[in-house]
């Protein structure tokens, strides 16, 4: 199923599918906040480190299959698969966008 995503989110998802770290970082604001199952990563360096340690090594790729707007945020759901226990796992990604970039991303399993 093909779904339409706002450009910054689509860019992030497409880069993640290629495990392209720089491409994954590009749609984020420099001062972005990433909340991963309650753990906070603030700013470009912290988010990059998270991707370098938790996403790229296990080849975690998120494949969105549903999208909706909720309280001004874009909520995207779908499975993530890779070389990690329980793969694939279903995730919910909640994006807050500002000025054409990802300001906040919160993920939950």
HELIX and SHEET records of a PDB file:
HELIX    1   1 UNK A    7  UNK A   17  1                                  11    
HELIX    2   2 UNK A   21  UNK A   26  1                                   6    
HELIX    3   3 UNK A   44  UNK A   50  1                                   7    
HELIX    4   4 UNK A   51  UNK A   55  3                                   5    
SHEET    1   A 6 UNK A  39  UNK A  42  0                                        
SHEET    2   A 6 UNK A  28  UNK A  36 -1                                        
SHEET    3   A 6 UNK A 101  UNK A 108  1                                        
SHEET    4   A 6 UNK A  89  UNK A  98 -1                                        
SHEET    5   A 6 UNK A  73  UNK A  81 -1                                        
SHEET    6   A 6 UNK A  61  UNK A  70 -1                                        
END                                                                             
